[in-house]
Amino acid sequence: MSLMMSAITSVIAEAPKSTDWMSGWSAVISTALAVGALIAAIVAAVATVRTNKMQSEQLRQLGEDRQTELAGKFGVWLDLAFNDQAVVMYHNSGHLPAFDVNIYFRAPSKQAKFRIGLGNVSPTQSPSKQLRASNELSEFLTVILDREFDEPITKTDPTTGLPHFSPTAHQLFSELLRETEITMVFTDANGKTWQRKPKGGLMLTGSAED
């Protein structure tokens, strides 16, 4: 009888230890689940922030593309296929005019520059020569070279109205033409004023309300 009572007492004494062990593992599992849920929440939050950032960037880029749509279709450049002529080309492939167009020419090595105002430029079907700008640029470069010689280096061609260069001046004119930079300022049909830089880049400078 006494042996049976001792066994029952031993089992009763061991029961709390087993319960403590199970409680400990339950706490560990609960903690692990909580940490896992926290990590999942952090990962989801980071993904949401990245997604929102990407969407914001896409919307910003879309807005910029729409803003530059008209301005991006208008350009002016030098056609360097003619070594003895200043040929200024332009193209407005948009469906609306470019307004208050001003072209700035600059010859860096001579520290010389001048401006031509073209007013409003209508849409064009294809790249075209801007006759007035071509003639005035040719005269501008000729004046620069004339200053470096004791006598005029050109004669006007009666057929084209363009200067005809002496052999001495031909190479100098070609070199000066190739270094000439063109900057253009104009306003698009949305009232935005733009500057197109010598290498073609566009920069928004203001609006009609500024």
LUMPALO-798842 format. One record per residue (C-alpha): residue in three letters; chain; y, z, x; residue number from 1. Coordinates in steps of 0.001 Angstrom, whole numbers, plus 500000, padded with zeros to 6 digits. Layout:
BEGIN
+-----+---+--------+--------+--------+-----+
:   r : c :     c2 :     c3 :     c1 :   k :
+-----+---+--------+--------+--------+-----+
: ALA : A :      Y :      Z :      X : NUM :
...
+-----+---+--------+--------+--------+-----+
//
This chain:
BEGIN
+-----+---+--------+--------+--------+-----+
:   r : c :     c2 :     c3 :     c1 :   k :
+-----+---+--------+--------+--------+-----+
: MET : A : 500000 : 500000 : 500000 :   1 :
: SER : A : 502330 : 500924 : 502800 :   2 :
: LEU : A : 501595 : 497650 : 504577 :   3 :
: MET : A : 502503 : 495664 : 501475 :   4 :
: MET : A : 505785 : 497499 : 501098 :   5 :
: SER : A : 506619 : 496804 : 504753 :   6 :
: ALA : A : 505999 : 493073 : 504281 :   7 :
: ILE : A : 508190 : 492935 : 501176 :   8 :
: THR : A : 510946 : 494798 : 503019 :   9 :
: SER : A : 510724 : 492319 : 505938 :  10 :
: VAL : A : 511003 : 489317 : 503614 :  11 :
: ILE : A : 513984 : 490842 : 501864 :  12 :
: ALA : A : 515605 : 491546 : 505225 :  13 :
: GLU : A : 515081 : 487937 : 506414 :  14 :
: ALA : A : 516467 : 486334 : 503218 :  15 :
: PRO : A : 520176 : 486891 : 504043 :  16 :
: LYS : A : 519681 : 485277 : 507464 :  17 :
: SER : A : 518299 : 482144 : 505834 :  18 :
: THR : A : 521193 : 482125 : 503378 :  19 :
: ASP : A : 523725 : 482491 : 506220 :  20 :
: TRP : A : 522158 : 479538 : 508029 :  21 :
: MET : A : 522420 : 477339 : 504950 :  22 :
: SER : A : 526022 : 478438 : 504327 :  23 :
: GLY : A : 526919 : 477570 : 507930 :  24 :
: TRP : A : 525560 : 474068 : 507655 :  25 :
: SER : A : 527317 : 473581 : 504330 :  26 :
: ALA : A : 530624 : 474508 : 505974 :  27 :
: VAL : A : 529995 : 472088 : 508843 :  28 :
: ILE : A : 529145 : 469276 : 506464 :  29 :
: SER : A : 532206 : 470017 : 504308 :  30 :
: THR : A : 534455 : 470002 : 507366 :  31 :
: ALA : A : 532965 : 466726 : 508603 :  32 :
: LEU : A : 533479 : 465125 : 505207 :  33 :
: ALA : A : 537082 : 466353 : 505122 :  34 :
: VAL : A : 537772 : 464994 : 508610 :  35 :
: GLY : A : 536144 : 461694 : 507677 :  36 :
: ALA : A : 538272 : 461438 : 504558 :  37 :
: LEU : A : 541408 : 462212 : 506599 :  38 :
: ILE : A : 540557 : 459536 : 509169 :  39 :
: ALA : A : 539897 : 457010 : 506403 :  40 :
: ALA : A : 543236 : 457885 : 504812 :  41 :
: ILE : A : 545045 : 457442 : 508151 :  42 :
: VAL : A : 543348 : 454087 : 508785 :  43 :
: ALA : A : 544263 : 452923 : 505280 :  44 :
: ALA : A : 547868 : 454058 : 505767 :  45 :
: VAL : A : 548156 : 452233 : 509117 :  46 :
: ALA : A : 546678 : 449075 : 507559 :  47 :
: THR : A : 549161 : 449307 : 504684 :  48 :
: VAL : A : 552093 : 449683 : 507087 :  49 :
: ARG : A : 550912 : 446681 : 509115 :  50 :
: THR : A : 550440 : 444605 : 505971 :  51 :
: ASN : A : 553908 : 445517 : 504690 :  52 :
: LYS : A : 555413 : 444696 : 508091 :  53 :
: MET : A : 553695 : 441313 : 508158 :  54 :
: GLN : A : 554837 : 440541 : 504622 :  55 :
: SER : A : 558408 : 441547 : 505478 :  56 :
: GLU : A : 558355 : 439311 : 508551 :  57 :
: GLN : A : 556968 : 436411 : 506518 :  58 :
: LEU : A : 559691 : 436867 : 503888 :  59 :
: ARG : A : 562350 : 437061 : 506602 :  60 :
: GLN : A : 561050 : 433879 : 508236 :  61 :
: LEU : A : 560922 : 432133 : 504865 :  62 :
: GLY : A : 564516 : 433133 : 504198 :  63 :
: GLU : A : 565623 : 431817 : 507587 :  64 :
: ASP : A : 563756 : 428553 : 507051 :  65 :
: ARG : A : 565440 : 428045 : 503691 :  66 :
: GLN : A : 568804 : 428946 : 505156 :  67 :
: THR : A : 568486 : 426433 : 508004 :  68 :
: GLU : A : 566892 : 423685 : 505890 :  69 :
: LEU : A : 570108 : 421682 : 505404 :  70 :
: ALA : A : 571594 : 422388 : 508830 :  71 :
: GLY : A : 568358 : 421478 : 510584 :  72 :
: LYS : A : 568545 : 417928 : 509265 :  73 :
: PHE : A : 571839 : 417099 : 511012 :  74 :
: GLY : A : 572189 : 416365 : 514702 :  75 :
: VAL : A : 574315 : 414604 : 517318 :  76 :
: TRP : A : 573171 : 413593 : 520793 :  77 :
: LEU : A : 573798 : 411248 : 523729 :  78 :
: ASP : A : 571635 : 408143 : 524129 :  79 :
: LEU : A : 571215 : 407889 : 527896 :  80 :
: ALA : A : 569473 : 404519 : 527791 :  81 :
: PHE : A : 572793 : 402889 : 528753 :  82 :
: ASN : A : 574003 : 403937 : 532192 :  83 :
: ASP : A : 577412 : 402313 : 531853 :  84 :
: GLN : A : 578154 : 403243 : 528233 :  85 :
: ALA : A : 578697 : 406508 : 526431 :  86 :
: VAL : A : 576607 : 406138 : 523276 :  87 :
: VAL : A : 576852 : 409040 : 520825 :  88 :
: MET : A : 574128 : 409018 : 518186 :  89 :
: TYR : A : 573969 : 411014 : 514960 :  90 :
: HIS : A : 571614 : 411477 : 512027 :  91 :
: ASN : A : 571927 : 413391 : 508767 :  92 :
: SER : A : 568523 : 413144 : 507106 :  93 :
: GLY : A : 569473 : 415563 : 504345 :  94 :
: HIS : A : 570515 : 414553 : 500841 :  95 :
: LEU : A : 573986 : 416118 : 501104 :  96 :
: PRO : A : 576902 : 415580 : 503518 :  97 :
: ALA : A : 577738 : 417757 : 506491 :  98 :
: PHE : A : 581320 : 418985 : 506169 :  99 :
: ASP : A : 584175 : 419510 : 508642 : 100 :
: VAL : A : 582194 : 418179 : 511611 : 101 :
: ASN : A : 583651 : 418813 : 515069 : 102 :
: ILE : A : 582077 : 417629 : 518324 : 103 :
: TYR : A : 582913 : 419279 : 521633 : 104 :
: PHE : A : 582212 : 417371 : 524873 : 105 :
: ARG : A : 582101 : 419164 : 528215 : 106 :
: ALA : A : 581652 : 417907 : 531780 : 107 :
: PRO : A : 580712 : 421100 : 533679 : 108 :
: SER : A : 581214 : 419840 : 537240 : 109 :
: LYS : A : 584746 : 418634 : 536422 : 110 :
: GLN : A : 585663 : 421656 : 534278 : 111 :
: ALA : A : 586828 : 419250 : 531595 : 112 :
: LYS : A : 586256 : 419215 : 527845 : 113 :
: PHE : A : 587658 : 417777 : 524634 : 114 :
: ARG : A : 587051 : 417775 : 520877 : 115 :
: ILE : A : 586580 : 415066 : 518247 : 116 :
: GLY : A : 586912 : 415859 : 514560 : 117 :
: LEU : A : 584747 : 413607 : 512359 : 118 :
: GLY : A : 585497 : 415143 : 508970 : 119 :
: ASN : A : 582578 : 414879 : 506530 : 120 :
: VAL : A : 579427 : 413006 : 507552 : 121 :
: SER : A : 577332 : 411444 : 504786 : 122 :
: PRO : A : 573527 : 411225 : 504802 : 123 :
: THR : A : 572023 : 408428 : 506898 : 124 :
: GLN : A : 568792 : 406484 : 506559 : 125 :
: SER : A : 568126 : 406523 : 510298 : 126 :
: PRO : A : 569821 : 407519 : 513575 : 127 :
: SER : A : 573100 : 405615 : 513999 : 128 :
: LYS : A : 575749 : 405164 : 516644 : 129 :
: GLN : A : 578964 : 407095 : 516057 : 130 :
: LEU : A : 581389 : 404434 : 517243 : 131 :
: ARG : A : 584552 : 406518 : 517379 : 132 :
: ALA : A : 582904 : 409383 : 519269 : 133 :
: SER : A : 581268 : 406918 : 521676 : 134 :
: ASN : A : 584553 : 405197 : 522492 : 135 :
: GLU : A : 586509 : 408421 : 522904 : 136 :
: LEU : A : 583839 : 409960 : 525122 : 137 :
: SER : A : 583837 : 406839 : 527301 : 138 :
: GLU : A : 587620 : 407052 : 527636 : 139 :
: PHE : A : 587397 : 410762 : 528423 : 140 :
: LEU : A : 584913 : 410222 : 531248 : 141 :
: THR : A : 586884 : 407261 : 532572 : 142 :
: VAL : A : 590062 : 409335 : 532793 : 143 :
: ILE : A : 588162 : 411988 : 534742 : 144 :
: LEU : A : 586927 : 409407 : 537268 : 145 :
: ASP : A : 590293 : 407663 : 537505 : 146 :
: ARG : A : 591799 : 410885 : 538824 : 147 :
: GLU : A : 589489 : 410721 : 541829 : 148 :
: PHE : A : 590510 : 407182 : 542869 : 149 :
: ASP : A : 593793 : 405686 : 544017 : 150 :
: GLU : A : 593555 : 402840 : 541513 : 151 :
: PRO : A : 591933 : 402295 : 538108 : 152 :
: ILE : A : 588194 : 401916 : 538371 : 153 :
: THR : A : 587681 : 400142 : 535072 : 154 :
: LYS : A : 588793 : 397169 : 533092 : 155 :
: THR : A : 588464 : 396911 : 529324 : 156 :
: ASP : A : 585924 : 394397 : 528092 : 157 :
: PRO : A : 587794 : 392244 : 525513 : 158 :
: THR : A : 584608 : 391678 : 523534 : 159 :
: THR : A : 583336 : 395220 : 523110 : 160 :
: GLY : A : 586493 : 397179 : 523811 : 161 :
: LEU : A : 584481 : 399319 : 526231 : 162 :
: PRO : A : 585382 : 399863 : 529877 : 163 :
: HIS : A : 583719 : 397666 : 532449 : 164 :
: PHE : A : 583058 : 399593 : 535653 : 165 :
: SER : A : 583353 : 398491 : 539217 : 166 :
: PRO : A : 580218 : 398866 : 541363 : 167 :
: THR : A : 581727 : 401916 : 543034 : 168 :
: ALA : A : 582334 : 403699 : 539752 : 169 :
: HIS : A : 579134 : 402713 : 537980 : 170 :
: GLN : A : 576901 : 405336 : 539630 : 171 :
: LEU : A : 579554 : 408040 : 539319 : 172 :
: PHE : A : 580013 : 407320 : 535622 : 173 :
: SER : A : 576264 : 407434 : 535040 : 174 :
: GLU : A : 575971 : 410809 : 536786 : 175 :
: LEU : A : 578920 : 412225 : 534873 : 176 :
: LEU : A : 577533 : 410965 : 531575 : 177 :
: ARG : A : 574165 : 412605 : 532186 : 178 :
: GLU : A : 575695 : 416001 : 532807 : 179 :
: THR : A : 577943 : 415856 : 529747 : 180 :
: GLU : A : 577120 : 418534 : 527177 : 181 :
: ILE : A : 577606 : 418195 : 523419 : 182 :
: THR : A : 578231 : 421133 : 521111 : 183 :
: MET : A : 578749 : 420549 : 517396 : 184 :
: VAL : A : 580212 : 422807 : 514708 : 185 :
: PHE : A : 579860 : 421935 : 511023 : 186 :
: THR : A : 579488 : 423383 : 507532 : 187 :
: ASP : A : 576489 : 422632 : 505330 : 188 :
: ALA : A : 576457 : 422136 : 501552 : 189 :
: ASN : A : 575703 : 425850 : 501073 : 190 :
: GLY : A : 578991 : 426773 : 502696 : 191 :
: LYS : A : 577339 : 428043 : 505892 : 192 :
: THR : A : 578999 : 427174 : 509199 : 193 :
: TRP : A : 576694 : 426317 : 512084 : 194 :
: GLN : A : 576905 : 425581 : 515780 : 195 :
: ARG : A : 574380 : 423209 : 517319 : 196 :
: LYS : A : 574178 : 423946 : 521021 : 197 :
: PRO : A : 573812 : 421405 : 523867 : 198 :
: LYS : A : 570018 : 421817 : 523953 : 199 :
: GLY : A : 569691 : 421501 : 520188 : 200 :
: GLY : A : 569495 : 425115 : 519089 : 201 :
: LEU : A : 571177 : 426165 : 515811 : 202 :
: MET : A : 573298 : 429281 : 515447 : 203 :
: LEU : A : 574843 : 430527 : 512212 : 204 :
: THR : A : 578491 : 431350 : 512865 : 205 :
: GLY : A : 579750 : 432233 : 509389 : 206 :
: SER : A : 580339 : 431044 : 505840 : 207 :
: ALA : A : 583172 : 429495 : 503887 : 208 :
: GLU : A : 584076 : 432975 : 502587 : 209 :
: ASP : A : 584476 : 434479 : 506096 : 210 :
+-----+---+--------+--------+--------+-----+
//
